[in-house]
Amino acid sequence: AGSMQADRSAASIYRLWLGIALASAIAGAAGYGIATHLPGVDGTMVQAFAGGAVLTMLADSMFPEAFEDGGRTVGLLTALGFAVAAVLTTLE
Protein backbone atom coordinates (compact mmCIF):
# COMPACT_ATOMS: atom_id res chain seq x y z
CA ALA A 1 0.00 0.00 0.00
CA GLY A 2 2.84 2.37 0.82
CA SER A 3 4.50 1.72 -2.53
CA MET A 4 1.26 2.42 -4.38
CA GLN A 5 0.88 5.67 -2.47
CA ALA A 6 4.44 6.58 -3.46
CA ASP A 7 3.35 6.38 -7.12
CA ARG A 8 5.17 3.16 -7.93
CA SER A 9 3.63 1.13 -10.73
CA ALA A 10 2.05 -2.22 -10.03
CA ALA A 11 4.61 -3.87 -12.33
CA SER A 12 7.53 -2.47 -10.34
CA ILE A 13 5.97 -3.64 -7.07
CA TYR A 14 5.46 -7.13 -8.49
CA ARG A 15 9.08 -7.20 -9.70
CA LEU A 16 10.26 -6.12 -6.26
CA TRP A 17 8.31 -8.89 -4.51
CA LEU A 18 9.38 -11.47 -7.09
CA GLY A 19 13.00 -10.48 -6.40
CA ILE A 20 12.42 -10.81 -2.66
CA ALA A 21 10.85 -14.26 -3.12
CA LEU A 22 13.76 -15.41 -5.31
CA ALA A 23 16.37 -14.05 -2.90
CA SER A 24 14.57 -15.78 -0.01
CA ALA A 25 14.48 -19.09 -1.88
CA ILE A 26 18.18 -18.85 -2.71
CA ALA A 27 19.06 -17.91 0.87
CA GLY A 28 16.93 -20.76 2.22
CA ALA A 29 18.56 -23.30 -0.07
CA ALA A 30 22.04 -21.99 0.78
CA GLY A 31 21.26 -22.07 4.51
CA TYR A 32 19.97 -25.62 4.26
CA GLY A 33 23.03 -26.68 2.31
CA ILE A 34 25.39 -25.11 4.83
CA ALA A 35 23.48 -26.46 7.86
CA THR A 36 23.59 -30.04 6.57
CA HIS A 37 27.40 -29.93 6.59
CA LEU A 38 27.79 -28.55 10.12
CA PRO A 39 28.37 -31.16 12.81
CA GLY A 40 25.87 -31.19 15.65
CA VAL A 41 23.36 -28.90 13.96
CA ASP A 42 19.88 -30.25 13.56
CA GLY A 43 16.65 -28.79 12.29
CA THR A 44 15.80 -27.36 15.70
CA MET A 45 18.56 -24.78 15.56
CA VAL A 46 17.65 -23.77 12.02
CA GLN A 47 13.95 -23.44 12.91
CA ALA A 48 14.79 -21.32 15.97
CA PHE A 49 16.94 -19.01 13.86
CA ALA A 50 14.23 -18.75 11.18
CA GLY A 51 11.58 -18.03 13.82
CA GLY A 52 13.71 -15.24 15.25
CA ALA A 53 14.19 -13.80 11.77
CA VAL A 54 10.44 -13.80 11.16
CA LEU A 55 9.77 -12.11 14.50
CA THR A 56 12.40 -9.47 13.73
CA MET A 57 10.86 -8.74 10.34
CA LEU A 58 7.37 -8.51 11.81
CA ALA A 59 8.43 -6.26 14.66
CA ASP A 60 10.37 -3.95 12.39
CA SER A 61 8.06 -3.55 9.44
CA MET A 62 4.56 -4.75 10.19
CA PHE A 63 3.78 -4.29 13.89
CA PRO A 64 3.74 -0.48 13.96
CA GLU A 65 1.12 -0.29 11.21
CA ALA A 66 -0.82 -3.23 12.62
CA PHE A 67 -0.99 -1.63 16.08
CA GLU A 68 -2.06 1.65 14.53
CA ASP A 69 -4.90 0.01 12.59
CA GLY A 70 -5.85 -2.90 14.86
CA GLY A 71 -4.99 -1.82 18.37
CA ARG A 72 -3.63 -3.95 21.20
CA THR A 73 -5.47 -7.07 20.03
CA VAL A 74 -2.86 -7.46 17.28
CA GLY A 75 -0.11 -8.22 19.79
CA LEU A 76 -2.23 -10.76 21.64
CA LEU A 77 -3.25 -12.56 18.46
CA THR A 78 0.36 -12.60 17.20
CA ALA A 79 1.59 -14.15 20.45
CA LEU A 80 -1.28 -16.65 20.35
CA GLY A 81 -0.37 -17.59 16.78
CA PHE A 82 3.23 -18.27 17.70
CA ALA A 83 2.13 -20.25 20.78
CA VAL A 84 -0.12 -22.44 18.62
CA ALA A 85 2.76 -22.97 16.17
CA ALA A 86 5.03 -23.96 19.06
CA VAL A 87 2.49 -26.46 20.38
CA LEU A 88 1.97 -27.96 16.93
CA THR A 89 5.74 -28.29 16.50
CA THR A 90 6.00 -30.03 19.86
CA LEU A 91 3.29 -32.51 18.89
CA GLU A 92 5.12 -33.64 15.74
C-alpha distance (Angstrom), angle and dihedral (degrees) to the residues before:
residue distance angle dihedral
A1 . . .
G2 3.79 . .
S3 3.80 91.7 .
M4 3.80 91.4 50.7
Q5 3.79 89.8 50.6
A6 3.81 88.8 51.1
D7 3.82 88.3 60.1
R8 3.79 96.3 -108.0
S9 3.78 114.7 153.2
A10 3.77 120.6 -112.8
A11 3.81 89.5 -118.3
S12 3.80 92.4 56.5
I13 3.81 91.2 48.5
Y14 3.81 91.0 50.5
R15 3.82 90.4 49.0
L16 3.79 90.2 50.2
W17 3.81 92.8 51.8
L18 3.80 92.1 43.7
G19 3.82 88.2 53.8
I20 3.80 90.6 49.2
A21 3.81 91.3 49.8
L22 3.82 91.7 49.0
A23 3.80 92.9 46.8
S24 3.82 89.7 49.0
A25 3.80 92.0 50.2
I26 3.80 91.8 49.2
A27 3.81 92.0 46.7
G28 3.81 91.0 48.0
A29 3.79 92.6 50.4
A30 3.81 91.7 46.3
G31 3.81 91.5 48.1
Y32 3.79 91.4 49.5
G33 3.78 91.0 48.5
I34 3.79 92.8 49.8
A35 3.82 94.0 43.9
T36 3.80 92.8 53.1
H37 3.81 90.0 59.5
L38 3.81 96.7 49.1
P39 3.79 115.2 95.6
G40 3.78 115.8 -122.6
V41 3.79 95.7 12.1
D42 3.76 116.3 123.5
G43 3.77 133.7 174.9
T44 3.79 92.1 -86.2
M45 3.78 93.4 69.4
V46 3.79 92.5 46.4
Q47 3.82 92.1 48.8
A48 3.81 91.4 49.1
F49 3.79 90.9 51.2
A50 3.81 91.8 47.1
G51 3.81 91.2 48.3
G52 3.79 90.5 52.4
A53 3.79 90.3 49.3
V54 3.80 91.2 52.0
L55 3.80 91.9 48.8
T56 3.80 90.7 49.2
M57 3.79 91.8 51.2
L58 3.79 92.3 47.5
A59 3.79 93.9 47.3
D60 3.78 93.0 47.7
S61 3.77 102.7 43.1
M62 3.77 112.3 14.5
F63 3.81 110.3 29.9
P64 3.81 98.0 67.6
E65 3.81 92.6 55.4
A66 3.80 92.5 39.9
F67 3.82 92.0 52.6
E68 3.79 90.2 47.3
D69 3.80 92.8 52.2
G70 3.82 102.1 30.1
G71 3.78 106.1 28.3
R72 3.79 127.8 -143.9
T73 3.80 93.3 -32.1
V74 3.81 88.6 76.4
G75 3.80 92.3 67.2
L76 3.79 92.9 47.8
L77 3.80 93.4 49.0
T78 3.82 91.5 46.6
A79 3.80 91.7 52.5
L80 3.81 90.0 45.7
G81 3.80 90.5 51.6
F82 3.79 92.4 52.4
A83 3.82 90.8 45.9
V84 3.81 90.8 53.1
A85 3.82 89.7 48.6
A86 3.81 90.0 50.7
V87 3.80 92.0 50.4
L88 3.80 92.0 47.9
T89 3.81 90.1 49.8
T90 3.79 90.5 50.8
L91 3.80 91.5 51.6
E92 3.81 93.5 55.6
